[in-house]
Amino acid sequence: MSQRRNPFTDPALPLFAAQDELRALALGGKDGMRPAYLQQHRRGLRDRCVDGDGGALSDFDLLELVLFRAIPRRDVTKLAHELLATFGDFGRVISAAPARLREVEGVDLAVIQEVKFVEIAAQRLARSKVINRPVLSSWQALLDYCHTTLAHRETEQFRTLFLDRKNVLIADQEQGKGTVDHVPVYPREVVKRALELNASALILVHNHPSGDPTPSEADITMTQQIEQAAAVFGIVLHDHLIIGKSKELSLRSAGYF
């Protein structure tokens, strides 16, 4: 009878074979070693995070780390694969609505809580770098925040950034949610909220779930309407940013208004 080789110590075992060996042990090994191998695998991923090697972690690795906390005593390999296959990447898993997450077999309340915790933490960290700071001198931080908040959503969301006289960001508020290709926005509501906050300038932001930030005719028209309505009250529209999956488009820079 052949003896099972240890994928962590046998240098002759190819990487992919080692991964298959690990999964076999984790999912159904009968040699009594499954807990030790699973613990070693989890410990290895956690150590890489603590050691600052997070950049080398794949989307699958990151998702496993999230699921470890929600499901501490079961292998999460299959569930991680299912989530990535359903949503496409780590960002879209984390940004998915709870109702959509529940559609994946194996997702329970504990999983949803961990996923949403990561999403909230990521948004809070990105927001802390722009709120109450001069936006125009922290433009890259603002773009990072917008991508963190919107780039991976499955439906459109429209947000307005309200600035004071010194272009310091004083509020960031959702103005509307929509479908995969449309979100209703009412210029009067945007301007009304700006007046309530005593804002002097605005930056509009919304996402395109398709990943392509090219503006539609409706996007351009709505931007022009808000600029005109705001100008009546002396409020400046600095820009309208459309966030795609990996890039953004500035309607101001593109000459649309």
TAQUIMO-V405876 format. One record per pair of residues at least 12 apart in sequence whose ideal C-beta (glycine too) atoms are under 10 Angstrom apart, sorted by the first residue. I is the first residue (numbers start at 1). J is the second residue. If there is no record, write none. Layout:
I,J / I,J
//
This chain:
3,31 / 4,21 / 4,24 / 4,25 / 4,29 / 4,30 / 4,31 / 4,33 / 5,17 / 5,18 / 5,21 / 6,18 / 6,21 / 6,22 / 6,25 / 6,33 / 6,37 / 7,19 / 7,20 / 7,21 / 7,22 / 7,23 / 7,24 / 7,25 / 7,37 / 7,40 / 7,41 / 8,21 / 8,22 / 8,36 / 8,37 / 8,40 / 8,41 / 8,44 / 19,41 / 19,77 / 21,37 / 22,34 / 22,37 / 22,38 / 22,40 / 22,41 / 22,75 / 22,77 / 23,37 / 23,41 / 23,75 / 23,77 / 23,78 / 24,37 / 25,37 / 25,38 / 25,41 / 25,75 / 26,38 / 26,41 / 26,74 / 26,75 / 26,76 / 26,77 / 26,78 / 27,75 / 27,77 / 27,78 / 28,75 / 34,75 / 35,73 / 37,75 / 38,68 / 38,73 / 38,74 / 38,75 / 38,76 / 38,77 / 41,64 / 41,68 / 41,75 / 41,77 / 42,64 / 42,65 / 42,68 / 42,72 / 42,75 / 42,76 / 44,61 / 45,57 / 45,61 / 45,62 / 45,64 / 45,65 / 45,68 / 46,65 / 46,68 / 48,61 / 48,65 / 49,61 / 49,62 / 49,65 / 57,90 / 58,84 / 58,90 / 59,80 / 59,83 / 59,84 / 59,88 / 59,89 / 59,90 / 59,91 / 59,92 / 59,93 / 60,77 / 60,80 / 60,81 / 60,83 / 60,84 / 60,90 / 61,80 / 61,90 / 62,80 / 62,90 / 62,91 / 62,93 / 62,94 / 62,118 / 63,76 / 63,79 / 63,80 / 63,81 / 63,83 / 63,84 / 63,87 / 63,89 / 63,90 / 63,93 / 63,94 / 63,115 / 63,118 / 64,76 / 64,77 / 64,79 / 64,80 / 65,80 / 65,114 / 65,118 / 66,80 / 66,83 / 66,90 / 66,93 / 66,94 / 66,111 / 66,114 / 66,115 / 66,117 / 66,118 / 67,79 / 67,80 / 67,83 / 67,106 / 67,107 / 67,110 / 67,111 / 67,114 / 67,115 / 68,114 / 69,110 / 69,111 / 69,113 / 69,114 / 69,117 / 69,118 / 70,107 / 70,108 / 70,109 / 70,110 / 70,111 / 70,112 / 70,113 / 70,114 / 70,115 / 70,117 / 71,106 / 71,107 / 71,108 / 71,110 / 71,111 / 71,114 / 72,110 / 74,106 / 76,106 / 76,111 / 78,105 / 78,106 / 79,104 / 79,105 / 79,106 / 79,107 / 79,111 / 80,93 / 80,106 / 82,104 / 82,105 / 82,106 / 82,107 / 83,96 / 83,101 / 83,104 / 83,106 / 83,107 / 83,111 / 83,115 / 85,104 / 86,100 / 86,101 / 86,103 / 86,104 / 86,107 / 87,100 / 87,101 / 87,104 / 87,152 / 87,154 / 88,152 / 88,154 / 88,245 / 89,152 / 89,245 / 90,118 / 90,152 / 91,119 / 91,122 / 91,147 / 91,148 / 91,151 / 91,152 / 91,153 / 91,245 / 92,151 / 92,152 / 92,153 / 92,154 / 92,209 / 92,245 / 93,115 / 93,118 / 93,119 / 93,152 / 94,114 / 94,115 / 94,116 / 94,117 / 94,118 / 94,119 / 94,120 / 94,121 / 94,122 / 94,123 / 94,148 / 94,152 / 95,115 / 95,116 / 95,118 / 95,119 / 95,122 / 95,123 / 95,148 / 95,149 / 95,150 / 95,151 / 95,152 / 95,153 / 95,154 / 96,112 / 96,115 / 96,116 / 96,119 / 96,152 / 96,153 / 96,154 / 97,112 / 97,116 / 97,153 / 97,154 / 97,155 / 98,111 / 98,112 / 98,113 / 98,115 / 98,116 / 99,112 / 100,154 / 100,155 / 101,115 / 101,116 / 119,148 / 119,149 / 119,152 / 122,148 / 122,149 / 123,145 / 123,148 / 123,149 / 123,150 / 124,148 / 125,144 / 125,145 / 125,148 / 126,141 / 126,142 / 126,143 / 126,144 / 126,145 / 126,146 / 126,147 / 126,148 / 126,149 / 127,141 / 127,145 / 127,148 / 127,149 / 127,169 / 127,172 / 128,141 / 128,145 / 129,141 / 129,142 / 129,144 / 129,145 / 129,148 / 130,142 / 130,143 / 130,144 / 130,145 / 130,146 / 130,161 / 130,168 / 130,169 / 130,172 / 131,145 / 131,161 / 131,168 / 131,169 / 131,170 / 131,171 / 131,172 / 132,164 / 132,168 / 132,169 / 132,170 / 132,171 / 133,167 / 133,168 / 133,169 / 134,163 / 134,164 / 134,166 / 134,167 / 134,168 / 134,169 / 135,161 / 135,163 / 135,166 / 135,167 / 135,168 / 135,169 / 135,170 / 135,201 / 135,203 / 135,238 / 135,239 / 136,163 / 136,166 / 136,167 / 136,168 / 136,169 / 136,201 / 136,203 / 136,238 / 136,239 / 137,167 / 138,167 / 138,168 / 138,169 / 139,239 / 139,250 / 142,161 / 142,169 / 142,172 / 142,203 / 142,205 / 142,239 / 142,241 / 143,205 / 143,241 / 143,243 / 143,247 / 143,248 / 143,250 / 145,161 / 145,169 / 145,172 / 145,205 / 146,159 / 146,161 / 146,172 / 146,203 / 146,205 / 146,206 / 146,207 / 146,241 / 146,242 / 146,243 / 146,248 / 147,207 / 147,241 / 147,243 / 147,244 / 147,245 / 147,246 / 147,247 / 147,248 / 148,243 / 149,172 / 149,174 / 149,205 / 149,207 / 149,243 / 150,205 / 150,206 / 150,207 / 150,208 / 150,209 / 150,241 / 150,242 / 150,243 / 150,244 / 150,248 / 151,207 / 151,208 / 151,209 / 151,211 / 151,213 / 151,243 / 151,244 / 151,245 / 151,246 / 151,247 / 151,248 / 152,207 / 152,209 / 152,211 / 152,243 / 152,245 / 153,177 / 153,180 / 153,206 / 153,207 / 153,208 / 153,209 / 153,243 / 154,179 / 154,180 / 154,207 / 154,209 / 155,177 / 155,178 / 155,179 / 155,180 / 155,181 / 155,182 / 155,183 / 155,207 / 155,209 / 156,176 / 156,177 / 156,178 / 156,179 / 156,180 / 156,181 / 156,182 / 156,183 / 156,184 / 156,185 / 156,206 / 156,207 / 156,208 / 156,209 / 156,210 / 156,242 / 157,174 / 157,175 / 157,176 / 157,177 / 157,178 / 157,183 / 157,205 / 157,206 / 157,207 / 157,209 / 157,243 / 158,173 / 158,174 / 158,175 / 158,176 / 158,177 / 158,178 / 158,183 / 158,184 / 158,185 / 158,190 / 158,204 / 158,205 / 158,206 / 158,207 / 158,222 / 158,240 / 159,172 / 159,173 / 159,174 / 159,175 / 159,176 / 159,203 / 159,204 / 159,205 / 159,206 / 159,207 / 159,241 / 159,243 / 160,172 / 160,173 / 160,174 / 160,175 / 160,176 / 160,185 / 160,189 / 160,190 / 160,191 / 160,193 / 160,194 / 160,197 / 160,199 / 160,202 / 160,203 / 160,204 / 160,205 / 160,206 / 160,226 / 160,237 / 160,240 / 161,173 / 161,199 / 161,201 / 161,202 / 161,203 / 161,204 / 161,205 / 161,238 / 161,239 / 161,241 / 162,190 / 162,193 / 162,194 / 162,196 / 162,197 / 162,198 / 162,199 / 162,200 / 162,201 / 162,202 / 162,203 / 162,235 / 163,194 / 163,197 / 163,199 / 163,200 / 163,201 / 163,202 / 163,203 / 163,235 / 163,236 / 163,238 / 164,197 / 164,198 / 164,199 / 164,200 / 164,201 / 165,198 / 165,199 / 165,200 / 165,201 / 166,200 / 166,201 / 167,200 / 167,201 / 167,203 / 167,236 / 167,238 / 168,200 / 168,201 / 169,199 / 169,201 / 169,203 / 170,197 / 170,198 / 170,199 / 170,200 / 171,193 / 171,194 / 171,196 / 171,197 / 171,199 / 172,203 / 172,205 / 173,190 / 173,193 / 173,197 / 175,189 / 175,190 / 175,193 / 175,204 / 175,205 / 175,206 / 176,189 / 176,190 / 176,206 / 178,206 / 178,209 / 179,209 / 180,208 / 180,209 / 180,210 / 181,208 / 181,209 / 181,210 / 181,216 / 181,218 / 182,216 / 182,218 / 183,206 / 183,207 / 183,218 / 183,219 / 183,222 / 184,222 / 185,204 / 185,206 / 185,218 / 185,219 / 185,222 / 185,223 / 185,225 / 185,226 / 186,222 / 186,225 / 186,226 / 186,229 / 187,222 / 187,223 / 187,224 / 187,225 / 187,226 / 187,227 / 187,228 / 187,229 / 187,230 / 188,225 / 188,226 / 188,229 / 189,226 / 190,202 / 190,204 / 190,222 / 190,225 / 190,226 / 190,229 / 190,230 / 190,235 / 190,237 / 191,226 / 191,228 / 191,229 / 191,230 / 191,231 / 191,232 / 191,233 / 191,235 / 192,229 / 192,233 / 194,226 / 194,229 / 194,230 / 194,233 / 194,235 / 194,237 / 195,230 / 195,233 / 195,235 / 199,230 / 199,233 / 199,235 / 199,236 / 200,230 / 200,233 / 200,234 / 200,235 / 200,236 / 201,230 / 201,234 / 201,235 / 201,236 / 201,237 / 201,238 / 201,239 / 202,226 / 202,227 / 202,230 / 202,235 / 202,236 / 202,237 / 202,238 / 202,239 / 202,240 / 203,236 / 203,237 / 203,238 / 203,239 / 203,240 / 203,241 / 203,250 / 203,252 / 204,219 / 204,222 / 204,223 / 204,226 / 204,227 / 204,237 / 204,238 / 204,239 / 204,240 / 204,241 / 204,242 / 204,251 / 205,239 / 205,240 / 205,241 / 205,242 / 205,243 / 205,248 / 206,219 / 206,222 / 206,240 / 206,241 / 206,242 / 206,243 / 207,241 / 207,242 / 207,243 / 207,244 / 207,245 / 207,248 / 208,242 / 208,243 / 208,244 / 208,245 / 208,248 / 208,249 / 209,243 / 209,244 / 209,245 / 210,244 / 210,245 / 211,243 / 211,244 / 211,245 / 211,246 / 211,247 / 212,242 / 212,244 / 212,245 / 212,247 / 212,249 / 213,241 / 213,242 / 213,243 / 213,244 / 213,245 / 213,246 / 213,247 / 213,248 / 213,249 / 213,250 / 213,251 / 213,254 / 214,242 / 214,244 / 214,249 / 214,254 / 215,240 / 215,242 / 215,249 / 215,251 / 215,254 / 215,256 / 216,242 / 219,240 / 219,242 / 219,249 / 219,251 / 219,256 / 220,240 / 220,251 / 220,254 / 220,256 / 220,257 / 221,256 / 222,240 / 223,237 / 223,239 / 223,240 / 223,242 / 223,251 / 223,252 / 223,256 / 223,257 / 224,237 / 224,240 / 224,251 / 224,256 / 224,257 / 225,257 / 226,240 / 226,257 / 227,240 / 227,251 / 227,252 / 227,257 / 228,257 / 237,251 / 237,252 / 237,257 / 238,250 / 238,252 / 239,251 / 239,252 / 239,253 / 239,257 / 240,252 / 240,254 / 240,256 / 240,257 / 241,253 / 242,254
//
